[in-house]
Amino acid sequence: MRSKKKQFGNVDPEAEGADSGGRAAASGRGRKILKVILLIALILVAIAAALVLWLSATEFKPAARETLHVSGTSEASVRQGESLRYMTWNVGYGALGDNASFFMDGGDDVKTASEKRVRANLKGISEQIASEKPDFVFLQEVDTDSSRSYGIDEASEISGSFPGAQNSAFAYNFKVKFIPYPIPPIGRVNSGIVTLSNREIASADRYRLPCPFKWPVRLGNLKRCITVSRTPVTDSDGRKTGRELVSVNLHLEAYDSGAGKIAQTRRFRKIIQREADKGNYVIAGGDFNQTFSGTDSSMYPERKGTWHCGRLDEASFSSDWSFRMDNSNPTCRSLDRAYKGADHKKFQYYMIDGFIVSSNVKVRNIETRNLGFKCTDHEPVVMDVELE
């Protein structure tokens, strides 16, 4: 009789087979999951690559100088010695009112307003412009067909409120088929700067400014510019003087490291100096995203963690120029949080909107209107001048 062998420590063949089968099945499931993950990753990479290629193919690439279409019916010239009112206002595409914060400034929101609020903001902006009775208006961040402003043609809506006969010129500086970031994405953007006037705009041109961003980052960024609009100047008897009133609308870089603002300011300075050298009257205004070095902005100290604005060095310009900002009220507020309901004493404010005028333009008054940032994150700046 065979003695039974002890099975202590020995492996049961049937159990070993079952365990091996289980490991094989688990391994198979793991490989399938890994394949699905890899497939999803490849699909996402392919979608991202296709998006980049599409955005590259449709990238807005304006020429160094482009002639703009001037619409309107005004044929009125400007006389020497006549008083004129200029107004500049960044209207925040109708969606950056006192309720808004914005992720690029450290806020929470991408979609910053409902369609109802956008239309209410545009109404308030239009009414304010009409009440000022300006001769020339420089507007920045005006959408024509953007996801962020519900496809509203803001340029037409605002210009339609301008009193009397007028001329207008529009130039794109932000034209992207689809911006895929953040979540939810910004989407389609068509936006630019608008010059309105109740005087004749004989011609208008768009001048490209340097873009500080490299591919592919530049695909979703603004392509900054200035517009140069020309109005004939007559003497007191209505005879042409051969000189022009050159109105320059601008919106310089905001979210660069600082080098972009410097390069754009250098280019802009060269263009306006050429006009001054001709003896023309030059008035340049808009959102500089910089404080003029000669402007006292100490009452609006920069708070930690908020957007940093640049500083425009007045000494880099010739003696032909005068720099005008009114610091009695800030021209811009931070979008790191909503303004409505906040402690306004602890809010971040900036001085970045104003005018640069040639020495043959006499500035009688400049004032930043205090509207409580109700319709946009900027306040309008109004300046009264006389051509000497």
Secondary structure, 3 states (H helix, E strand, C coil): CCCCCCCCCCCCHHHHHHHHHHHHHHHHHHHHHHHHHHHHHHHHHHHHHHHHHHHHHCCCCCCCEEECCEEECCCCCEECCCEEEEEEEECHHHCCCCCCCCHHHCCCCCCCCCHHHHHHHHHHHHHHHHHHCCCEEEEEEEECCCHHHCCCCHHHHHHCCCCCCCEEEEEEEEEEEEECCCCCCCEEEEEEEEEEECCCCCEEEEEECCCCCCCCHHHHCCCCEEEEEEEEEECCCCCEEEEEEEEEEEECCCCCCCHHHHHHHHHHHHHHHHHHHCCCEEEEEEECCEEECCCCCCCCCCCCCCCCCEEECHHHCCCCEEEECCCCCCCEECCCCCCCCCCHHHCCEECCEEEEEECCEEEEEEEECCCCCCCCCECCEEEEEEEC
